[in-house]
């Protein structure tokens, strides 16, 4: 049987996405409490994600959402990694900028431990993509659009998207400089 390189490249992107979700799951977390959630989108769900990104660009005037939507469209799949908003419960921490977890929750802020766990999980995931030579980019814009899609549980308020691409030149660089965030 003959396999076309395009088929192999697509399978490699999805195999890597699976490994990225596993890496996010096994990444170290504050006191071992796992609040990180990963999802993988392709097909119509990926199209809906990029449509939400374009809507946000139009609503806010933030042109980089439109630029990033083009990257999502050109990718085989998108790995989404979010974190549940759940205070850590340390009365004297203050790392979030508030006196305690109660004040933080009342203000609608995010626990520093949750956000740190998310960052470590994203770092673990993108290292897997790099190790597998799959082009990727961490996108705040895709995370914002994913939150609009309501694909995460309602207590996930922060997430990022990581589109994956297997092309001869990375689609995530040499992007339109007129669509940058200032």
Backbone torsions as a table, in degrees:
resi	resn	phi	psi	omega
1	UNK	NA	142.3	177.9
2	UNK	-104.5	132.0	176.7
3	UNK	-111.5	131.3	176.9
4	UNK	-77.0	148.0	-178.6
5	UNK	-61.2	-33.6	179.8
6	UNK	-61.0	-38.3	178.6
7	UNK	-67.3	-42.7	178.8
8	UNK	-64.4	-40.8	-179.5
9	UNK	-63.9	-41.4	178.5
10	UNK	-64.0	-47.0	178.4
11	UNK	-60.1	-39.2	179.1
12	UNK	-63.8	-40.5	178.6
13	UNK	-62.0	-44.4	-179.1
14	UNK	-71.4	-36.9	175.9
15	UNK	-62.9	-39.1	178.5
16	UNK	-68.3	-40.2	177.6
17	UNK	-58.4	-42.0	176.9
18	UNK	-60.9	-44.1	179.1
19	UNK	-66.0	-34.4	177.9
20	UNK	-65.0	-42.2	177.6
21	UNK	-62.6	-39.2	177.5
22	UNK	-66.3	-40.6	179.0
23	UNK	-63.9	-39.3	177.2
24	UNK	-64.0	-39.1	180.0
25	UNK	-66.2	-40.7	-175.0
26	UNK	-90.6	-1.5	178.6
27	UNK	-62.8	147.2	178.8
28	UNK	-59.0	142.9	-179.5
29	UNK	-136.2	152.0	179.9
30	UNK	-53.0	118.9	-177.7
31	UNK	50.0	24.8	175.7
32	UNK	75.2	7.7	179.4
33	UNK	-82.6	116.3	-176.6
34	UNK	-91.0	111.0	177.8
35	UNK	-119.0	6.3	-177.6
36	UNK	-87.5	136.1	179.4
37	UNK	-126.3	134.4	178.2
38	UNK	-119.3	144.5	175.2
39	UNK	-135.5	155.7	175.9
40	UNK	-126.6	128.4	-180.0
41	UNK	-114.8	142.2	168.5
42	UNK	-148.1	-176.6	175.0
43	UNK	53.5	-135.3	-176.2
44	UNK	-62.1	-37.8	179.1
45	UNK	-62.4	-37.9	176.7
46	UNK	-66.2	-38.4	177.4
47	UNK	-64.4	-41.5	177.3
48	UNK	-63.2	-41.4	178.1
49	UNK	-58.5	-49.6	-178.4
50	UNK	-66.6	-31.7	176.3
51	UNK	-64.6	-41.7	176.3
52	UNK	-63.5	-37.9	178.2
53	UNK	-62.0	-42.3	178.7
54	UNK	-66.6	-37.8	176.7
55	UNK	-61.0	-43.8	179.4
56	UNK	-63.9	-39.8	177.6
57	UNK	-58.8	-44.7	-178.8
58	UNK	-67.7	-42.0	-177.9
59	UNK	-68.8	-37.5	-172.3
60	UNK	-103.1	-18.1	-174.1
61	UNK	79.3	5.7	178.9
62	UNK	-82.4	92.6	-172.3
63	UNK	-62.0	-23.3	-178.6
64	UNK	-65.0	-22.5	175.1
65	UNK	-63.7	-40.5	178.3
66	UNK	-65.3	-46.3	179.1
67	UNK	-59.2	-46.7	-178.8
68	UNK	-66.2	-32.2	176.9
69	UNK	-61.2	-36.5	175.7
70	UNK	-63.1	-37.4	176.1
71	UNK	-65.6	-40.4	177.9
72	UNK	-62.9	-44.9	179.2
73	UNK	-58.2	-38.1	-175.7
74	UNK	-84.0	-2.4	-177.9
75	UNK	-93.2	155.2	176.5
76	UNK	-71.3	-38.9	-179.5
77	UNK	-158.5	170.0	178.4
78	UNK	-130.2	128.7	172.8
79	UNK	-93.5	126.6	176.1
80	UNK	-108.6	132.6	178.1
81	UNK	-129.6	122.3	179.7
82	UNK	-129.5	172.8	-180.0
83	UNK	-135.0	138.4	176.3
84	UNK	-67.5	142.3	176.9
85	UNK	-89.0	99.2	-177.6
86	UNK	-142.2	110.4	-179.4
87	UNK	-53.7	145.9	-175.8
88	UNK	-73.6	-27.1	176.1
89	UNK	91.5	24.1	177.6
90	UNK	-98.6	116.7	-174.7
91	UNK	-64.9	-26.7	-173.7
92	UNK	-121.8	31.9	-177.2
93	UNK	-78.3	-68.7	178.6
94	UNK	76.0	2.6	-177.9
95	UNK	-64.0	-22.2	180.0
96	UNK	-81.3	-9.4	-178.0
97	UNK	99.4	-0.8	178.6
98	UNK	-114.1	161.8	-176.9
99	UNK	-63.0	-39.5	-178.6
100	UNK	-155.0	177.0	-176.6
101	UNK	-64.5	-34.1	179.0
102	UNK	-62.9	-45.7	178.4
103	UNK	-65.6	-38.8	178.2
104	UNK	-61.2	-48.0	-178.5
105	UNK	-64.0	-41.1	179.3
106	UNK	-61.4	-37.1	-179.3
107	UNK	-79.3	-10.0	-178.4
108	UNK	76.8	22.5	-179.8
109	UNK	-84.5	177.9	-178.8
110	UNK	-111.9	140.6	177.4
111	UNK	-66.6	130.5	-179.8
112	UNK	-60.7	-34.1	178.7
113	UNK	-65.6	-43.4	179.2
114	UNK	-60.6	-47.2	-177.3
115	UNK	-66.7	-37.8	176.8
116	UNK	-64.8	-43.7	177.1
117	UNK	-59.2	-40.5	178.0
118	UNK	-62.5	-45.1	179.4
119	UNK	-61.6	-41.7	178.8
120	UNK	-66.0	-40.4	178.8
121	UNK	-64.1	-41.9	177.9
122	UNK	-63.9	-43.8	177.7
123	UNK	-59.8	-41.8	177.4
124	UNK	-63.7	-41.7	-178.4
125	UNK	-65.6	-47.2	-177.4
126	UNK	-70.6	-24.5	175.5
127	UNK	-67.7	-33.8	175.4
128	UNK	-64.5	-44.4	178.4
129	UNK	-60.2	-44.0	179.2
130	UNK	-63.6	-43.4	179.2
131	UNK	-61.5	-27.5	-179.9
132	UNK	-98.2	7.9	177.2
133	UNK	57.8	39.5	176.3
134	UNK	-106.2	122.1	179.7
135	UNK	-65.5	140.3	-178.0
136	UNK	-156.7	166.1	175.7
137	UNK	-154.5	135.8	177.1
138	UNK	-79.9	124.4	-176.4
139	UNK	-120.9	115.0	170.3
140	UNK	-59.8	-41.7	-176.3
141	UNK	-59.6	-42.2	178.6
142	UNK	-67.5	-34.4	176.5
143	UNK	-64.7	-43.1	178.0
144	UNK	-61.7	-43.2	179.0
145	UNK	-65.2	-38.4	178.6
146	UNK	-61.6	-37.5	178.0
147	UNK	-63.6	-35.5	176.8
148	UNK	-67.3	-29.1	-179.5
149	UNK	-74.2	-14.5	-177.8
150	UNK	58.1	36.1	178.9
151	UNK	-85.6	-13.1	176.1
152	UNK	-99.5	160.7	171.2
153	UNK	-58.3	155.7	-173.8
154	UNK	-63.5	-19.7	179.8
155	UNK	-86.9	4.3	172.0
156	UNK	-91.6	113.0	-177.9
157	UNK	-113.4	-10.0	179.9
158	UNK	-133.3	127.4	175.2
159	UNK	-155.5	164.3	178.4
160	UNK	-134.0	153.0	176.3
161	UNK	-109.2	145.8	179.0
162	UNK	-130.8	94.5	176.9
163	UNK	-72.8	147.6	-179.2
164	UNK	-118.1	137.0	-177.8
165	UNK	-139.6	140.2	174.5
166	UNK	-124.1	80.4	176.2
167	UNK	-122.3	168.6	-176.0
168	UNK	-68.2	-22.8	176.1
169	UNK	-134.5	135.8	-177.4
170	UNK	-59.0	129.0	177.4
171	UNK	-77.5	-8.4	-174.0
172	UNK	-93.3	3.2	177.6
173	UNK	-126.5	166.6	-174.2
174	UNK	56.4	38.1	179.2
175	UNK	-82.3	163.9	-175.8
176	UNK	-56.6	113.8	-177.9
177	UNK	-69.4	-12.1	177.5
178	UNK	-79.2	-7.7	-179.4
179	UNK	-115.4	53.6	179.4
180	UNK	-107.2	158.2	177.6
181	UNK	-88.7	125.5	179.2
182	UNK	-104.7	NA	NA
